[in-house]
Amino acid sequence: MKNDSTTECGGRRLKGTFATGSVDQPLVTVVTAVYNGKTNIAGCLESVLAQDYPLVEHILLDAGSKDGTVDVLREYDDRIAFWRSEPDTGIYDAWNKALEEARGEWICFLGVDDHLLPGAVSAYMAMALKNPQAEYISSRVKVVDPSGYRRTIGGPWSWRRFSKRMCTAHPGSMHRRELYNRLGTYDTSYRIVADYEFLLRARWQLNAVYMPTVTVIMQDGGVSCTRQALEEQARAKRVTGGRSKLLTAMELKIANLKFSLRPLRYAWGRLLARSSDSGTH
C-alpha cells in the first residue's frame, strides 16, 4: 500500500494479522533499519524467519532505498510483520519510528548485514523467564572481517566498565519495553553511538543480565569503526554518563591510539587464522 509519493508500507499487519504474546511466551520484536541493502537483506530476513521461538515479529524501516531493497521487502510481504519505506534522518530516527510500531515485550535490533543464529531468540527468552527483573539482556556476537578474520565481542554489563566504554555487544541484545518507558527513545544528535548513550542514562540502576552465548553473526566495518564514533562515545560518557572531562580525554587518546594500531592487530589475527587453518589440513 502507498500512503504518498515517498512512503510505501507492507507486511502482515496491513492484512489484519497481529502477533500477541503471553506471560510465559512474550512477543519479541526484531527491528532492522536498512538503506540500499538489497545484497544482504534476504539473509537477515531468513535468519529471523528461521527462529524456533514462535512469537517473533520483524519490523523493517527502509530509508528510501534505490537499489531494489523494497522489491525484496515486497517478496517477503506475507512473512514480515510490518515494513515501511520512506526517507529518514539516520539509523536512530528509523529505530525510534520502529519503537512506535513495536508490539513486543522485548525488543532487539539487527543490522541488515547481521544474522541471528538458530535458537537465539529462544535462548534469550529462556533467560528472561529465569530473570524476571531483567530489563536488558546481552550475549556474545561473532564479528566477521571481509578478509575472513573473525573475533568475538560482548561481555557482562557492569557500570564500572560500561561508563568507560561499550562493553556489551548491542546487535541482538534484548531490551524490555519498560526500559523505553523509563529512559525515553534514542537521541538522534548521536549519529553512531546513540545505543550506547541510551543505556548510559540508566547509570548503575540498569537491571542487566548476560548470556555467554554467541547469538549473532555481524559483518565488521561501517561507521561504528571510525574515529567519529570514538568522539561521539566520549561525548556520551561525559554528558550522559557523568564521567569527568579529564578521564574522558585520557580515554579518548588511548582509544585513538588503539584505533591506529587496529590494522596491525587485524593483520596479525588474519595471519593466525590462516596458520590455524593450514594446521588442520
C-alpha positions, -999 to +999 in steps of 0.1 A: +000+000+000+013+035-008+005+064+016+020+091-006+047+096-032+076+088-009+061+063+016+053+027+010+042+002+036+036-036+037+035-067+059+010-089+076-004-062+098-019-045+069-038-076+062-051-077+097-027-103+112-012-093+145+010-114+168+004-114+205+024-128+235+017-141+270+035-141+303+052-174+296+058-166+259+063-128+255+062-114+220+097-104+207+101-075+182+132-076+159+139-042+144+161-037+112+169-003+097+181-005+061+192+017+032+203+002-001+208-032+015+195-055-014+226-076-013+222-087+023+186-082+033+173-116+023+199-133+046+189-111+075+152-118+069+158-156+066+177-157+099+148-142+117+122-164+100+143-195+109+140-188+147+123-216+165+107-192+190+070-190+179+063-153+187+086-131+168+076-100+147+101-084+124+098-047+117+119-032+089+123+006+083+138+014+049+152+049+043+140+051+007+165+027-009+171+030-047+188-004-052+159-028-052+157-033-015+120-025-015+114-052-042+128-078-018+106-065+010+076-069-013+087-105-020+086-112+018+055-092+024+035-122+037+062-131+062+071-097+076+051-082+104+055-047+091+078-027+068+078+009+057+100+027+031+104+064+035+132+089+039+147+093+074+175+112+091+196+082+101+195+048+117+183+061+151+155+081+136+144+048+120+148+029+153+126+055+170+099+051+143+102+013+148+096+017+185+063+033+178+053+003+157+068-024+180+043-045+200+068-068+217+075-070+254+111-075+243+128-055+215+161-062+198+180-045+168+195-064+140+216-048+112+208-057+076+243-073+074+237-094+105+223-128+111+205-142+141+219-177+148+194-206+152+178-207+186+190-172+196+155-158+205+145-190+224+178-187+244+171-151+252+135-157+263+146-187+285+170-163+302+143-137+305+119-161+323+147-171+347+154-134+354+120-116+357+137-084+370+159-081+339+153-052+315+184-056+293+199-090+282+231-092+262+251-120+247+281-125+225+285-116+188+309-131+163+323-103+141+335-113+106+360-092+087+358-091+049+392-109+048+377-138+068+393-129+101+368-135+129+366-123+165+340-125+193+328-095+212+305-089+242+309-093+279+288-088+311+274-054+318+287-035+348+285+002+354+322+005+362+331-010+328+302+005+308+309+040+320+343+038+303+333+021+270+306-001+253+315-034+269+283-053+258+275-064+223+245-044+211+234-064+180+207-088+191+206-075+227+171-076+242+155-045+257+124-048+278+098-024+266+096-008+301+132+004+296+120+028+269+091+039+291+117+048+317+145+062+297+129+075+265+139+069+229+172+073+211+189+107+209+193+114+172+220+140+178+243+109+181+247+095+146+267+064+156+266+057+193+230+065+204+225+029+215+254+034+240+241+068+251+207+054+257+219+027+282+242+053+299+211+071+310+203+042+334+236+046+351+242+019+378+204+012+380+202-009+349+190-044+356+212-063+332+217-100+326+245-116+305+242-147+284+277-161+274+264-175+241+270-163+205+236-152+191+245-130+161+270-131+132+279-095+124+299-080+095+328-058+106+333-023+094+309+006+089+307+040+107+309+023+141+346+016+133+357+052+128+373+080+148+340+098+147+325+070+167+352+074+193+345+112+195+307+105+200+314+079+226+335+104+246+307+130+244+281+104+256+303+094+285+308+129+296+274+144+290+251+115+298+273+092+319+287+120+341+323+109+335+349+136+342+364+156+314+399+146+323+393+109+324+372+111+292+400+130+274+426+105+285+405+075+275+399+091+241+436+094+235+441+058+244+411+047+221+426+067+192+460+050+197+443+016+197+424+026+166+457+035+148+471+000+157+439-018+146+452-026+111+482-043+126+461-062+151+437-074+123+467-084+101+481-105+129+447-121+136+444-130+099+478-145+099+470-166+130+437-177+114+455-188+082+481-206+102+454-224+122+435-234+090+468-247+075+474-268+106+440-286+103+448-299+068 
